[in-house]
């Protein structure tokens, strides 16, 4: 292995037996073939999501420590060692990251803001609705988009809330903070990530 810890690191997927054993212990956790790893600053602030290989290299180079293991039993290996892929790691030294105020609105971030619950009835949300329909001049923005269930989405269609006698369960606002920028770029969360990506 080279001095930077990168030269021969490869990912080994779990064997069928190991995968089956892991599934038996954690039936609600899907097995992802290429898990990503959440990187925290030294002060435990979420920074970004790394590839498994990059995270393991940082561990081998002494730049980060494991905070939470990944229950899915993914392993990276070289000719001389094996390293289990973690779910969350933390930098040993604090790094300053410039703050950017505007948070991009993505489906994942909006669902996270609304707790994956329909903004009209409160059941589990599966889609996004424009409160003021686009066909009636509504914007595609944090203040006009809400998580929505299929039933409410079909019933509302291009109507205004006043026409249906509906109201929102909470005020729609644009989130702020570094965590929200990260959330907006993610398609899914890994194990234990919710602890560091709260609103």
C-alpha atoms as one frame of an Amber mdcrd trajectory, in Angstrom:
protein
   0.000   0.000   0.000   1.256   3.471  -0.897   2.039   6.124   1.687  -1.261
   7.886   1.117  -3.301   4.755   1.841  -4.974   4.784  -1.597  -2.958   2.505
  -3.842  -4.726  -0.836  -3.684  -7.984  -0.265  -1.865 -10.877  -2.072  -3.478
 -14.429  -2.686  -2.430 -15.525  -6.177  -1.556 -19.244  -6.730  -1.585 -20.691
  -9.063   1.043 -20.998 -12.727   0.158 -24.480 -14.171  -0.228 -24.152 -15.743
   3.192 -23.028 -12.482   4.823 -25.736 -10.504   3.058 -28.382 -12.975   4.132
 -27.148 -12.833   7.710 -27.162  -9.053   7.711 -30.673  -8.957   6.254 -31.850
 -11.332   8.947 -30.511  -9.023  11.651 -31.681  -5.772   9.995 -34.809  -6.546
   7.911 -35.759  -2.880   7.433 -32.380  -1.727   6.083 -31.913  -2.173   2.297
 -28.501  -3.348   1.136 -26.959  -0.690  -1.134 -24.110  -1.892  -3.385 -22.142
   1.355  -3.059 -22.958   3.013   0.276 -21.969   6.613   0.852 -20.499   7.870
   4.112 -21.531  11.024   5.967 -18.558  13.250   6.829 -18.790  15.415   9.953
 -16.612  18.332  10.926 -14.602  18.052  14.130 -17.511  19.738  15.912 -19.978
  17.106  14.603 -21.542  19.385  11.961 -22.480  17.519   8.777 -20.271  18.506
   5.821 -20.861  16.189   2.892 -21.483  12.618   1.748 -18.362  10.774   0.567
 -17.854   7.708  -1.558 -16.985   4.621   0.466 -13.475   4.555  -0.986 -12.752
   8.186  -0.106 -14.019   7.688   3.433 -11.815   4.640   3.993  -8.775   6.478
   2.616  -9.379   9.302   5.099  -9.542   6.773   7.931  -6.312   5.052   6.844
  -4.534   8.395   6.493  -5.534   9.378  10.031  -7.657  12.329   8.918 -10.936
  11.027  10.348 -12.392   8.621  12.899 -15.444   6.361  12.785 -18.531   7.702
  14.574 -21.078   5.075  13.465 -20.553   1.746  11.708 -22.722   0.698   8.778
 -24.805  -2.397   9.606 -24.682  -3.605   5.990 -21.212  -5.189   6.321 -19.510
  -3.575   3.315 -15.730  -4.034   3.323 -12.904  -2.292   1.460  -9.713  -4.301
   1.145  -6.112  -4.134  -0.051  -3.509  -6.896  -0.216  -2.661  -6.460   3.449
  -5.807  -5.271   5.241  -9.555  -5.029   5.297 -11.538  -2.023   6.504 -15.258
  -2.083   7.192 -17.084   0.796   5.491 -18.647   3.039   8.187 -21.849   5.070
   7.956 -20.585   8.267   9.632 -17.034   9.563  10.140 -15.657  12.727  11.776
 -12.657  14.885  10.873  -9.920  15.047  13.496  -9.242  18.711  12.726 -11.874
  21.414  12.254 -12.220  22.974   8.787 -13.962  26.278   8.062 -16.611  26.093
   5.345 -18.044  29.362   3.930 -21.785  29.680   4.519 -24.112  30.012   1.542
 -27.516  31.378   2.416 -29.690  30.119  -0.442 -30.733  26.469  -0.244 -31.698
  24.779  -3.536 -35.165  23.255  -3.470 -35.091  19.579  -4.366 -37.620  16.809
  -3.819 -35.513  15.209  -1.072 -35.020  18.490   0.786 -38.692  19.461   0.571
 -39.795  16.037   1.807 -37.340  16.376   4.684 -38.667  19.846   5.547 -42.237
  18.526   5.666 -41.345  15.347   7.544 -42.513  13.181   4.616 -46.107  14.031
   5.570 -48.849  15.475   3.380 -49.252  19.186   4.015 -53.032  18.870   3.688
 -54.089  15.687   5.510 -50.966  14.494   7.353 -50.620  10.985   5.903 -47.380
   9.800   4.307 -46.421  11.972   1.336 -45.406  10.480  -1.999 -45.308  13.531
  -4.279 -45.058  17.333  -4.332 -47.899  19.786  -4.929 -47.920  23.442  -5.927
 -50.270  25.215  -3.513 -51.041  27.828  -6.140 -51.072  25.690  -9.320 -48.503
  26.468 -11.991 -51.364  26.834 -14.467 -52.657  29.706 -12.327 -49.366  31.542
 -11.906 -47.900  29.618  -8.967 -44.106  29.509  -8.579 -41.895  26.479  -8.126
 -40.501  27.654  -4.795 -40.146  26.705  -1.148 -43.075  28.984  -0.271 -45.440
  27.434  -2.852 -44.512  23.743  -2.793 -45.576  21.183  -0.214 -45.244  17.439
   0.329 -48.480  15.733  -0.670 -50.149  12.309  -0.771 -51.510  10.914  -4.033
 -55.139  11.211  -2.879 -54.901  14.917  -2.020 -52.850  15.619  -5.126 -55.527
  14.111  -7.402 -58.400  15.791  -5.556 -56.778  19.218  -5.532 -55.623  19.104
  -9.159 -55.428  22.754 -10.376 -57.779  24.186  -7.756 -56.993  26.834  -5.160
 -57.209  25.947  -1.468 -60.068  28.405  -0.942 -62.097  26.629  -3.606 -61.817
  23.376  -1.660 -62.052  24.833   1.812 -58.618  23.384   2.597 -55.772  24.838
   4.643 -52.117  23.969   5.113 -51.010  22.139   8.239 -47.962  24.416   8.575
 -46.503  27.556   7.087 -44.261  27.016   4.064 -40.855  28.649   4.466 -37.439
  28.219   2.882 -35.055  26.396   5.249 -31.705  27.897   6.152 -28.385  26.473
   7.271 -25.525  24.354   5.952 -27.289  21.059   6.709 -30.092  21.947   4.322
 -27.677  22.453   1.443 -26.413  18.920   2.031 -29.923  17.505   2.370 -30.895
  19.095  -0.951 -28.133  17.138  -2.704 -28.981  13.726  -1.240 -31.321  11.120
  -2.674 -31.366   9.017   0.486 -29.961   8.940   3.994 -27.632   6.298   5.403
 -27.897   4.733   8.876 -27.599   7.318  11.699 -27.519  10.285   9.278 -30.796
  11.690  10.607 -29.021  12.454  13.910 -26.864  15.064  12.123 -29.205  16.304
   9.382 -32.003  17.658  11.544 -33.762  20.894  10.660
